[in-house]
Amino acid sequence: MSTTANAAVGGAAGTVVVPARFNGPPGSANGGWISGTLAGYLDGTGTGGGPGWAAEAVLRAPTPLEVPLAVEPADEGGVRLVHGGTLLVEAHAAKSADLGDPPPFVELDEARHAAAALAATSTHPFPECFGCGTGRSDGLRILPGPVAGGPSGLVATTWTVDHSLAGADGTVGRHLLWSALDCPSFWAHQATMPTEDLAALLARQTVAAAGTVTPGETYVVVARADAAEGRKLRASSALYTVDGQLLAASTSLWIRIQSVPRP
């Protein structure tokens, strides 16, 4: 994993430092990245689960960068991330069946066209975000656009996994799948509001991972706006191989904001 981490075998205690590369809103961690990182401690190893593994994270406060953060046991087998007495994130095990049906697979060429259409028309609330920022050559740059001929709120793009995301063993940590699935669910709602510049923060993310990704390979990311209830925005996202195999799925809750809180 790309954190400074020290996990006790059989327990959930540890320390995480979020490198500045993995920011979301200015000065704080990307929501999907820190959620997936914390969820990795649920099995006591800090590495995440195997096939069929699912977890949910609830974000309570912005997570600061480049400082030691404490991972502590929580109720009912969960874990929490704390800094200076402030609860930042909580995570617990989940059931993959609770996620419901993921957004449908979109063919590779359709996904590429969707992303190109968004890039030509959209403004960006967080251009330096690791997950979807247009100003980040070292980010994931997963920025989906509306699928031509699809229902309102269905967006897609492609993701070619950069080799810099691999760990020392050459594999990509499952926490990066959370990042890949995070921002697209925001852009699904932006697609339903073409005349507005939407701003929102991730409040909850649930992920079921059936596989992982390989550096240098290209994948398809699809997201769908599911519901809007006042300031609450609910969405789903999915990560597929280019031939349609589902690797991971996510549901997310976003909260609309007018200004960005800092850690």
DABELVEN-V665687 format. One record per residue. RES is the residue in one small letter. NEAR is the number of other ideal C-beta (glycine too) atoms within 12 Angstrom. D_CENTER is the distance of its C-alpha to the mean C-alpha in Angstrom with 1 decimal. Layout:
# DABELVEN-V665687
[[RES;NEAR;D_CENTER] [RES;NEAR;D_CENTER]]
This chain:
# DABELVEN-V665687
[[m;36;15.3] [s;34;15.1] [t;36;16.0] [t;20;19.4] [a;31;19.6] [n;21;22.6] [a;30;22.2] [a;19;25.3] [v;14;26.1] [g;12;26.2] [g;19;24.7] [a;36;21.6] [a;24;22.9] [g;33;21.6] [t;25;20.7] [v;45;17.5] [v;28;17.7] [v;41;14.8] [p;24;16.1] [a;23;16.4] [r;29;14.7] [f;42;11.2] [n;37;11.7] [g;45;10.1] [p;36;13.1] [p;25;16.4] [g;22;17.2] [s;35;14.1] [a;49;11.0] [n;48;7.6] [g;49;6.2] [g;49;3.0] [w;49;5.8] [i;52;8.5] [s;52;7.6] [g;52;7.5] [t;48;10.4] [l;51;12.3] [a;48;12.0] [g;41;13.6] [y;49;16.6] [l;39;17.4] [d;25;19.7] [g;21;21.4] [t;26;20.6] [g;34;17.3] [t;27;16.4] [g;39;14.7] [g;31;16.4] [g;16;18.0] [p;16;18.1] [g;19;17.6] [w;31;15.7] [a;34;13.6] [a;43;12.5] [e;35;11.5] [a;46;10.6] [v;31;12.3] [l;40;12.0] [r;28;15.7] [a;27;16.1] [p;32;14.8] [t;45;14.3] [p;32;16.9] [l;32;16.8] [e;21;19.5] [v;24;21.0] [p;20;21.4] [l;38;19.4] [a;30;20.9] [v;41;19.3] [e;28;21.7] [p;25;22.6] [a;26;22.1] [d;12;24.0] [e;15;23.9] [g;19;22.4] [g;27;19.2] [v;42;18.2] [r;38;17.6] [l;46;16.9] [v;28;19.8] [h;30;21.3] [g;15;24.9] [g;11;25.1] [t;19;22.1] [l;25;19.6] [l;36;16.1] [v;48;13.8] [e;35;15.0] [a;45;13.9] [h;27;16.1] [a;28;16.6] [a;31;16.2] [k;17;17.8] [s;26;16.3] [a;13;19.1] [d;18;17.9] [l;31;15.0] [g;20;17.7] [d;18;18.0] [p;36;15.0] [p;39;15.4] [p;25;18.2] [f;29;18.3] [v;39;19.3] [e;23;21.6] [l;25;20.8] [d;17;23.3] [e;29;22.2] [a;42;18.6] [r;27;20.1] [h;25;22.4] [a;38;19.7] [a;39;17.8] [a;21;21.2] [a;25;22.2] [l;34;19.4] [a;21;20.0] [a;14;23.7] [t;18;23.4] [s;29;20.4] [t;19;20.2] [h;27;17.1] [p;30;16.5] [f;36;14.6] [p;23;15.9] [e;28;15.2] [c;41;11.4] [f;44;10.1] [g;50;7.4] [c;48;10.0] [g;28;13.1] [t;26;16.4] [g;17;18.1] [r;27;16.2] [s;14;18.0] [d;21;16.2] [g;33;12.6] [l;42;10.6] [r;33;12.3] [i;48;10.4] [l;43;12.4] [p;52;13.5] [g;37;16.8] [p;39;19.0] [v;36;20.4] [a;22;24.2] [g;13;26.1] [g;29;23.2] [p;19;22.8] [s;19;21.7] [g;34;17.9] [l;37;17.2] [v;47;15.4] [a;45;14.8] [t;44;14.6] [t;34;15.0] [w;45;13.2] [t;25;15.8] [v;31;14.5] [d;26;16.3] [h;16;18.7] [s;20;17.8] [l;34;14.5] [a;21;16.9] [g;20;18.4] [a;9;22.1] [d;11;22.5] [g;16;21.0] [t;23;18.0] [v;37;14.2] [g;35;12.6] [r;45;10.5] [h;49;8.1] [l;47;7.3] [l;49;6.5] [w;56;3.6] [s;50;2.9] [a;51;5.0] [l;56;4.3] [d;52;2.8] [c;50;6.0] [p;59;8.2] [s;53;8.8] [f;49;10.2] [w;50;12.3] [a;49;13.6] [h;42;15.3] [q;39;16.4] [a;38;18.2] [t;27;20.1] [m;22;21.4] [p;20;22.7] [t;11;25.2] [e;16;22.9] [d;16;20.6] [l;31;17.9] [a;26;16.2] [a;39;13.8] [l;40;11.6] [l;52;8.9] [a;32;11.3] [r;33;10.1] [q;51;7.6] [t;42;9.5] [v;53;8.8] [a;40;11.9] [a;37;12.2] [a;26;15.6] [g;25;15.4] [t;34;13.9] [v;39;14.4] [t;22;17.3] [p;22;17.7] [g;16;19.6] [e;25;18.8] [t;25;17.4] [y;40;15.1] [v;43;14.6] [v;55;11.5] [v;50;12.6] [a;54;11.6] [r;41;14.2] [a;37;15.2] [d;30;16.8] [a;21;18.5] [a;24;19.4] [e;14;21.4] [g;11;22.5] [r;18;19.8] [k;22;17.4] [l;37;15.2] [r;33;13.9] [a;46;12.1] [s;39;11.1] [s;55;9.4] [a;46;10.6] [l;52;11.0] [y;38;14.8] [t;26;17.4] [v;25;19.7] [d;14;22.2] [g;19;20.1] [q;18;19.1] [l;30;16.1] [l;37;14.0] [a;50;11.0] [a;43;10.4] [s;52;8.4] [t;43;9.9] [s;46;8.9] [l;33;11.5] [w;41;11.8] [i;28;15.0] [r;26;17.0] [i;21;18.5] [q;13;21.5] [s;12;20.9] [v;22;18.2] [p;21;19.0] [r;17;19.2] [p;25;19.2]]
